[in-house]
């Protein structure tokens, strides 16, 4: 397993911590003057059962200057550069797991080719819970800002999307487990090491 760093960005502390009072979370995660807290962008590369599995893809490219200011985006090492340091190219990725489809987890799912968003990992299957796909494809007024369709719809259009329902083993020793919470159909990745 390789924990990669794509840098940081910032979100409103109230949005991040919800009903938890600011007095409690501000002690360990102090906000800036705009009440934003710093969030890490840390995709994970798992090598298991002869497969390269990428868990989440960070923010990706294509953010406007205004968006970069709003989200205080600081990406000194884009995801593809972090992978290349490990000798891995986008073509080497077999599976992309999106824990959920918020923009900070799917931004690197696509890249722009000839003016159109296209899957950034051309040989990978992208795996997400069916319920998360349904929610992201039909956002409501409360979650609309968290989903950027250009980061996940082109994957489905290219035939690379695989939706699963419930706990699923994607390769021996690597399981997807729905946990809900952050989104109703958020999933975690459980890696069981065989010794």
Residue, then its C-alpha position, 0 to 999 in steps of 0.5 A: x500500500x502506498x499513501x499518496x499526497x495530492x496536497x490540500x484544500x479547505x472547506x467550511x468548518x461548519x460543513x465539515x463538522x456539522x452539528x458538532x460545536x465549533x468550540x470542540x473542533x476548532x481546538x484540534x482543527x483551527x479554522x482560517x479567517x473564512x472559517x475554512x479547515x485544511x483537508x488532506x488529499x490522500x489517494x491510496x494505491x493498493x497492489x494486491x492479487x496482481x492488480x493495482x487499485x487506486x482508492x479515490x483520485x483527489x481534486x484533479x485538474x481544471x479548477x478555475x482561479x476563483x475555485x482555487x481561491x475559494x477552496x484554497x487548493x494547494x496541489x504541489x504534486x498532482x496524483x499522476x506525478x505521485x504515481x509516476x514516482x512509483x513507476x506507475x502510469x495511468x494505464x497501469x491502474x486496473x481498478x479505481x475505487x471511489x469511496x463516494x462521488x464528492x468532487x474531492x474524491x473524484x476530481x482525478x477520475x477524468x482528464x480533458x482530451x480534445x476538449x472533453x472529459x474522458x477517463x484518466x485511467x483508460x484500462x481501469x474499472x471504476x467501482x462505486x456503490x449503486x446507491x452512491x451513483x444514484x444519489x450523485x446522478x440525481x443530486x438534491x438541493x443540499x448535496x448538489x454542490x458536492x457532486x461534479x458530474x464531469x468527474x464521474x459521468x464520462x466514466x459511465x459513458x465510456x463503459x468503465x463504471x461498475x456499481x456494486x451493492x453491499x459488501x463486495x470483494x474486488x480482488x482476493x483480500x480487498x473488500x468494499x464495505x458500505x459504511x454510510x455516514x459521510x454520504x448515505x452510500x459511502x464505502x470503505x476499503x478493507x485490505x486483509x494481508x495474508x502472511 
